[in-house]
Amino acid sequence: MKTRNELSRITVDIPKVDHKKLKAMAALTSRSMREIIVESIEEYLSSAKYPNKKTLKAIEEVEKGKGITEYKDTKDLFKKLGI
């Protein structure tokens, strides 16, 4: 287990029904609720999809207002796209 200096504490409010389910699941699997929650977070973070460099660059450019094209309406858009 990590030392106290390596850990951070959070508080999360969940519906009572979910808390009861989590507590029951912990008891059934002989684990603590904390273990289940930490495992779930680690699993989520390890499987999360992150944007690649090209996508991050495109997002950055859009946020700066670069590469944005305006059209009068959908007809104008389709015409310029050749559709």
C-alpha positions in Angstrom: 0.0 0.0 0.0 1.1 3.5 -0.7 2.3 5.8 2.1 0.0 8.5 3.4 2.0 11.2 1.5 1.3 9.3 -1.8 -2.4 9.2 -1.3 -5.2 11.8 -1.8 -8.6 11.7 -0.2 -11.9 12.4 -2.0 -15.5 12.3 -0.9 -18.2 11.1 -3.3 -21.9 11.2 -2.7 -23.7 8.2 -4.1 -27.4 7.1 -3.9 -28.1 5.1 -0.7 -29.2 2.1 -2.8 -25.8 2.0 -4.6 -24.0 2.3 -1.2 -26.0 -0.7 0.1 -25.2 -2.7 -3.1 -21.5 -1.8 -2.8 -21.5 -2.8 0.9 -23.2 -6.1 0.1 -20.8 -6.8 -2.8 -17.8 -6.1 -0.5 -19.1 -8.5 2.1 -19.8 -11.2 -0.4 -16.4 -11.0 -1.9 -14.5 -10.5 1.4 -13.1 -7.2 0.3 -13.5 -3.6 1.5 -15.6 -1.1 -0.3 -12.4 1.0 -0.6 -10.7 -1.9 -2.4 -13.6 -2.3 -4.9 -13.7 1.5 -5.6 -9.9 1.8 -6.0 -9.9 -1.2 -8.3 -12.8 0.2 -10.4 -11.0 3.6 -10.7 -7.7 1.9 -11.7 -9.5 -0.3 -14.3 -11.3 2.8 -15.8 -8.1 4.8 -16.0 -6.2 2.0 -17.6 -8.8 1.5 -20.3 -9.6 5.2 -20.9 -9.1 6.4 -24.5 -7.0 9.5 -24.8 -6.9 11.7 -27.9 -3.8 11.3 -30.1 -1.5 14.2 -31.0 -3.3 15.0 -34.2 -6.7 15.3 -32.4 -5.2 17.3 -29.6 -3.6 19.7 -32.1 -7.0 20.1 -33.9 -8.8 20.8 -30.6 -6.1 23.4 -29.7 -6.5 25.1 -33.1 -10.3 25.2 -32.9 -10.0 26.7 -29.4 -7.8 29.4 -30.9 -10.3 30.0 -33.7 -8.0 28.6 -36.4 -9.2 26.4 -39.3 -12.9 27.2 -38.7 -15.0 27.6 -41.8 -18.4 29.2 -41.8 -21.3 28.5 -44.1 -24.5 30.4 -44.8 -26.6 27.2 -44.4 -26.6 23.5 -45.0 -27.1 24.0 -48.7 -23.9 26.1 -48.8 -22.0 23.5 -46.7 -23.1 20.6 -48.9 -22.2 22.6 -52.1 -18.7 23.3 -50.8 -18.2 19.7 -49.7 -19.3 18.5 -53.2 -22.3 16.6 -51.9 
